[in-house]
């Protein structure tokens, strides 16, 4: 997975990036604030854990999702997806585990 930074915002030091990938992007969460994600091309299964409940959404080009602060989430795409994201500053790792609640 490769993302290209497009700039730094002044809203909570958000990093604006666009990237394309296929496969599993790994679990992540952002402790500094909400993340805004736009699906530019392709499709993805978007897994998110809210109030300890796992939800899966099927997202395609044009979809927009706001990921609440500190919620574990991941993108999975067999055929490939391109996303644009405004991500709060922070250096959270991507975790390649079945369920981050087990950590």
N, C-alpha and C positions, 0 to 999 in steps of 0.2 A: 504494500500500500504506500503510495507516494502522494503527498499533498504539497501544493505550491502556495506559499503565503502571498496574499495580495495586499497586505497592509495591516496596520495596527489601528484599531478604533479607539475612541475616547470614552466609550461606554464600558466601564470596568476593565479597561485595557484589553478589549476583545481582539482576538486574532482572526482575521478574515482569510479563509483558505478555500481552495477548490482542489478536488482530487478524484481520481478514478481507481477502482480496485474491483477484484472479484474474490470470492471466498469469505472468510470470517475476519472482521476487523478487530475482534477482541473486545472484551468488556472495558468500559471506562466510566468515570464520573467526574464532574467538575464541581469542586467545592466553593469556587469563587462566585458562581452565579449560573443563571440559565444559559443554555446553548440554543442557537437558532440554526436549523438545518433545512436546506432546500434541495430536493432531488432534481438534478438538472437533466439527466438522461439515464435510461435503464430502469431497473427496479431492484428493490431490496426488501428483505424481511427485517423489520426493526423490532428488536426485543428491548423492553424497558421494565424495570422493577420499580413500582410505585406502591408505597405503603406495604412493602413486603410481598406484593403480588406481581408475578411475571405476566406481562401482556406482550403479544406479538401482533404487529401491524404490518400489512402488506402495503408498501409505498412505491409509487411509480412516478415518472417524470411529472413535475408540476406540484407534487406534494410538498407541504411545508409543515415542519414539526418544531415545537418548542420543547426542549428537554429540561425539565425542572432541575434546579440546583440540587446536587448531591445524589441524583437518581442514577443507578447503574444502568447502562444501555450499551447496545452493540448493533452493528449492521452486518447482515449476511446476504451475499448475493452470488448465486451460481453463475449467472450470465454476465455480470458486470454492472456497475452503477457509477455515476458521477454525481458528487454532491458538492454543494457550496455551504460552508459552515462559518458562523460567527461564534467563536469559542472563547469563554472567559480565560484570562491569563492563569497559568498554572502548568505544572509539569506532571500531570497524572499519567501513569503507565497504562498500557493496554494489557489486560490480563487474559490469557488464553486458558481459561478454566471453564468447566461446565456451568458452574453457578457461583458468582462472587459472594453470595450470602454465606457460603460455606467457609470463607476465609476467617 
